[in-house]
């Protein structure tokens, strides 16, 4: 939520449809959040918290985190056993960098992350022409993209180009 709506005021102004656009949230969750934000007592609670010094906003340092969006707009599928992280840990790592992790390959998949004993997904990725990365390669890619973004725009995050 904070990536899309960096303050309580921005979230209060959001429609359920705006909120539902966030990956992993749907219209039902969007409606629930919007309804919560509409209630006077909840707006009063937020104002009281802010008066006490608790602000519901993204810090400037967080918005400048050079790793925050290096994989934004990219979809990854993980197959096989990774040498350093579990699949769950890698999923969290990718998502922290703005990427999306799904369980099935499609033409829209940006990269296949391949570990030991990769199964049928590897063959399907080759048929679809999906680039393959191993764990060291994805880490290197993230570092390079973050470094490039920092050099080019003063620590602003960037995204990798969409696969053609």
SULGI-V771283 format. One record per residue. N is the residue number from 1. RES is the residue in one small letter. PSI is psi in whole degrees, 0 to 359 (999 if undefined). BURIAL is # if it has 9 or more other ideal C-beta (glycine too) atoms within 8 Angstrom, else .. Layout:
((N/RES/PSI/BURIAL) (N/RES/PSI/BURIAL))
This chain:
((1/x/318/.) (2/x/334/.) (3/x/321/.) (4/x/324/#) (5/x/91/#) (6/x/2/#) (7/x/164/#) (8/x/322/#) (9/x/320/.) (10/x/321/#) (11/x/322/#) (12/x/328/#) (13/x/349/.) (14/x/144/#) (15/x/162/.) (16/x/324/#) (17/x/322/.) (18/x/314/#) (19/x/321/#) (20/x/343/#) (21/x/345/.) (22/x/131/#) (23/x/131/.) (24/x/348/.) (25/x/147/#) (26/x/186/.) (27/x/325/.) (28/x/316/.) (29/x/318/#) (30/x/317/#) (31/x/319/#) (32/x/317/.) (33/x/314/#) (34/x/318/#) (35/x/318/.) (36/x/316/.) (37/x/336/#) (38/x/336/.) (39/x/131/.) (40/x/316/.) (41/x/330/.) (42/x/322/#) (43/x/322/#) (44/x/317/.) (45/x/313/.) (46/x/318/#) (47/x/319/.) (48/x/318/.) (49/x/318/#) (50/x/323/#) (51/x/332/.) (52/x/358/.) (53/x/0/.) (54/x/108/.) (55/x/138/.) (56/x/75/#) (57/x/155/.) (58/x/133/#) (59/x/156/.) (60/x/324/.) (61/x/320/.) (62/x/321/#) (63/x/342/#) (64/x/0/#) (65/x/115/.) (66/x/344/#) (67/x/348/#) (68/x/327/#) (69/x/22/#) (70/x/335/#) (71/x/14/#) (72/x/135/#) (73/x/0/.) (74/x/144/#) (75/x/132/#) (76/x/148/#) (77/x/139/#) (78/x/133/#) (79/x/147/#) (80/x/184/#) (81/x/122/.) (82/x/148/#) (83/x/329/.) (84/x/329/.) (85/x/155/.) (86/x/166/.) (87/x/319/.) (88/x/316/.) (89/x/319/.) (90/x/322/#) (91/x/313/#) (92/x/318/.) (93/x/315/#) (94/x/313/#) (95/x/327/#) (96/x/342/.) (97/x/16/#) (98/x/357/#) (99/x/167/#) (100/x/137/#) (101/x/126/#) (102/x/170/.) (103/x/346/.) (104/x/146/.) (105/x/147/#) (106/x/177/.) (107/x/339/.) (108/x/354/.) (109/x/131/#) (110/x/316/#) (111/x/148/#) (112/x/121/#) (113/x/117/#) (114/x/129/#) (115/x/187/#) (116/x/149/.) (117/x/42/.) (118/x/143/#) (119/x/217/.) (120/x/341/.) (121/x/328/#) (122/x/314/#) (123/x/319/.) (124/x/321/#) (125/x/320/#) (126/x/319/#) (127/x/320/.) (128/x/352/#) (129/x/28/.) (130/x/128/#) (131/x/145/.) (132/x/141/#) (133/x/148/#) (134/x/179/#) (135/x/313/#) (136/x/325/.) (137/x/320/.) (138/x/324/#) (139/x/317/.) (140/x/317/.) (141/x/314/#) (142/x/317/#) (143/x/315/.) (144/x/317/.) (145/x/320/#) (146/x/318/#) (147/x/316/#) (148/x/317/#) (149/x/317/#) (150/x/318/#) (151/x/319/.) (152/x/329/.) (153/x/26/.) (154/x/51/.) (155/x/12/.) (156/x/139/#) (157/x/158/#) (158/x/175/#) (159/x/157/#) (160/x/150/#) (161/x/146/.) (162/x/141/.) (163/x/134/.) (164/x/999/.))
